[in-house]
Amino acid sequence: MSRTRNRHRLPTLFAGAWRVLFFHAHPDDESLWTGGLIARLTDAGVTVRVVTGTRGERGEVVPGPLKWLEGTDELADYRVGELTRALRELGAGTPTFLGGVNAREYYRGPGFRYVDSGMAWGEDGRAVAAPDAPRGRFSEHAWSLRDASAAARRFKPDLVVSYDETGGYGHPDHKWAHVIAKAAAEGRGVPFIEVLEGEASDVDAAIAVPIDLDRKRRALAAHASQLTLTDDGFVLSGGQHHELSPVEHYRVSRTSA
């Protein structure tokens, strides 16, 4: 069966889309949050582009043989390689980084990139930027608004997908990805679709999208510096265990076009 003949199996929110643009904050987010949907879309002949804000260069590394990468200049390049392999597994082409080719308003010189804000845990249990977050970091960087809009203008999506306003767990890079993705969707006059984590209080009001869990696991396996797969889910670098669900949850943004 051809991929386009699978279109009738697409969830209602995505049934009319031929081009879908995803905005994510760091490598691995595309697989953790939306890997199942990306695979379903590409299997149905939908063209998907994933724009990633940073290279996750300030993130932690799981214990084991890759731990030496943590805090080194090599980590960013390694995570680009992980993202490349994950997107290949999902059928979503090659990585596009915000501020780079196809995702920038104008050229800012060789080597320009948005920098990961790092992470710490706030008193309310939500993620915040690391105390030593560098100047020019991705979160709240005004240039990124123009670059996101340029990415949407060039790709011409029917839908834009990213996090909700909480960023899922409060990470400032995730929350900013929501802001720029929503602005890009509004600039194109297309719906903005939010992905919700399984624990979100309003997840019952969203559309549950069944996914190929094995396919999502294969994409996650590419991100070996950031997580370790288990029989029922995965363990992050900080030791947090999460179960994988056979569904992902999405909704149209309350203020979307």
C-alpha positions in Angstrom: 0.0 0.0 0.0 1.4 3.4 -0.9 2.1 5.9 1.8 -0.5 8.3 0.5 -3.2 5.7 0.7 -2.7 5.7 4.5 -4.0 9.2 4.7 -7.4 8.0 5.8 -5.8 6.7 8.9 -4.6 10.1 10.0 -6.1 11.6 13.2 -8.8 14.2 12.6 -6.5 17.2 13.5 -4.1 16.2 10.7 -6.3 14.7 8.0 -6.1 17.7 5.7 -2.4 18.4 6.1 0.3 17.7 3.5 3.1 19.7 5.1 3.6 19.9 8.9 6.2 21.9 10.7 7.4 20.9 14.2 9.3 23.2 16.5 11.3 21.6 19.4 13.8 23.0 21.9 16.6 20.3 22.0 17.6 17.1 20.3 15.5 14.2 21.7 12.4 16.3 22.3 11.1 15.5 18.8 11.1 11.8 19.6 10.0 12.0 23.3 7.1 14.4 22.7 6.0 13.8 19.1 7.9 10.9 17.7 4.7 8.8 17.3 2.9 11.5 15.4 5.8 12.3 13.1 6.1 8.6 12.1 2.3 8.4 11.4 2.5 11.6 9.3 5.5 10.6 7.2 4.1 7.0 6.7 1.0 8.7 5.2 3.0 10.8 2.7 3.0 14.0 4.7 6.1 16.1 4.4 7.5 16.9 7.8 10.2 19.3 8.9 11.5 19.4 12.4 13.1 22.7 13.5 15.2 22.4 16.6 16.2 25.5 18.6 19.4 24.3 20.2 21.9 21.4 20.1 21.4 20.5 23.7 25.0 21.4 24.4 24.5 22.2 28.1 22.6 19.0 28.9 23.5 16.2 31.1 24.7 12.8 29.8 23.5 9.4 31.1 26.0 7.4 33.1 28.1 5.1 31.0 30.6 5.3 28.2 29.3 8.6 26.8 29.5 10.5 30.1 32.8 12.0 29.2 30.9 14.2 26.6 29.1 16.2 29.3 30.4 19.7 29.5 32.6 19.3 26.4 32.5 21.1 23.0 32.0 17.7 21.4 28.6 17.1 23.0 26.8 19.5 20.6 28.1 17.6 17.5 27.3 14.3 19.1 23.7 15.2 19.7 23.4 16.5 16.2 24.3 13.0 15.1 21.7 11.5 17.4 19.1 13.8 16.1 20.0 12.9 12.5 19.6 9.2 13.3 16.3 9.7 15.1 14.8 11.8 12.3 15.9 9.1 9.8 14.0 6.5 11.8 10.9 8.7 11.8 11.1 9.5 8.1 11.5 13.2 8.7 14.6 14.1 6.7 17.6 15.8 8.2 17.9 18.2 11.1 17.0 21.9 10.6 18.4 24.2 13.3 16.9 27.5 14.1 19.2 30.3 12.8 20.6 27.9 10.2 19.8 27.2 6.5 16.0 27.3 5.9 15.3 28.6 9.3 16.7 32.2 9.5 15.6 35.6 8.6 19.1 36.6 7.5 22.6 35.3 7.7 24.4 36.3 10.9 27.9 35.0 10.1 29.6 31.6 10.2 28.9 29.4 13.2 25.9 31.3 14.6 23.7 29.2 16.8 21.2 29.5 19.6 22.5 28.1 22.9 20.8 25.7 25.3 19.7 27.4 28.5 20.7 24.5 30.7 18.4 23.5 33.5 17.8 23.6 37.2 14.8 22.8 39.3 12.8 25.6 40.8 11.3 25.7 44.3 7.9 24.8 42.7 9.3 21.6 41.1 9.3 23.1 37.6 12.3 23.5 35.4 14.1 26.8 35.2 17.2 28.0 33.3 20.5 27.1 34.9 22.1 29.7 37.1 25.0 30.1 34.7 22.8 30.2 31.6 24.8 32.1 29.0 23.9 35.4 27.4 22.4 35.0 24.0 20.7 31.7 25.0 17.7 30.5 23.0 15.0 31.3 25.5 13.5 34.7 24.9 16.0 35.6 22.2 14.3 38.1 20.0 16.0 37.0 16.8 14.5 33.6 17.1 11.0 35.0 16.5 12.1 36.2 13.1 13.9 33.0 12.3 10.9 30.9 13.2 8.7 33.0 11.0 11.2 32.7 8.2 11.2 28.9 8.6 7.4 28.8 8.3 7.4 31.2 5.3 9.9 29.0 3.4 8.3 25.6 4.3 4.7 26.8 3.9 3.2 24.3 6.4 -0.5 23.5 6.7 -0.1 23.0 10.4 2.5 24.0 13.1 3.2 21.8 16.1 5.0 22.5 19.4 4.5 22.5 23.1 1.7 24.2 25.1 2.4 27.4 27.0 3.9 25.5 30.0 6.5 23.8 27.9 5.3 20.6 29.4 7.4 20.8 32.6 8.4 24.5 32.6 11.7 24.4 30.8 12.3 28.0 29.5 13.5 26.7 26.2 10.3 24.7 25.7 8.2 27.6 26.7 10.0 29.8 24.3 9.6 27.2 21.5 5.9 27.5 22.2 6.0 31.3 21.7 7.9 31.3 18.5 6.0 28.3 17.0 2.7 30.0 17.8 3.9 33.3 16.2 5.0 31.4 13.1 1.7 29.7 12.8 -0.2 32.9 13.2 2.0 34.6 10.7 1.1 32.0 8.1 -2.6 31.9 9.2 -2.5 28.1 9.9 -3.6 26.2 13.0 -1.2 25.8 15.9 -1.3 22.3 17.4 0.0 21.7 21.0 1.3 18.4 22.3 0.4 17.7 25.9 2.2 15.4 28.2 0.3 12.4 29.6 0.1 13.9 33.1 -1.3 17.3 32.0 -4.6 18.2 33.8 -6.5 18.9 30.6 -5.2 16.0 28.6 -8.6 14.4 28.7 -9.9 17.3 26.5 -7.2 16.6 23.9 -7.2 14.1 21.0 -5.4 10.9 21.8 -3.3 9.8 18.8 -2.4 6.1 18.8 1.2 5.5 17.8 3.6 2.8 16.8 5.4 2.4 20.1 8.1 0.3 18.7 8.9 2.9 16.1 9.0 5.6 18.7 11.4 3.4 20.8 13.7 3.0 17.9 13.9 6.8 17.4 14.5 7.3 21.2 17.3 4.7 21.0 19.2 7.1 18.8 19.5 9.5 21.7 21.8 7.3 23.8 23.6 10.2 25.4 20.3 11.5 26.9 18.3 8.4 27.9 18.4 4.7 28.4 15.5 2.6 27.2 13.8 0.1 29.7 11.2 -2.6 29.0 8.4 -0.2 29.7 9.9 3.2 29.0 13.1 5.1 29.6 15.4 6.6 32.2 16.8 10.1 31.8 20.2 11.3 32.7 19.0 12.5 36.1 17.7 9.0 37.0 14.0 9.8 36.4 12.0 6.8 35.0 9.1 7.4 32.6 6.8 4.9 31.1 6.0 5.1 27.4 2.4 5.4 26.4 0.9 4.0 23.2 -0.8 7.3 22.6 0.2 11.0 22.3 -2.2 13.8 23.1 -2.8 16.9 20.9 -5.1 19.8 20.8 -5.6 23.0 18.7 -4.3 26.0 20.6 -7.0 27.9 22.3 -6.0 31.0 20.4 -5.0 29.4 17.2 -6.1 30.4 13.7 
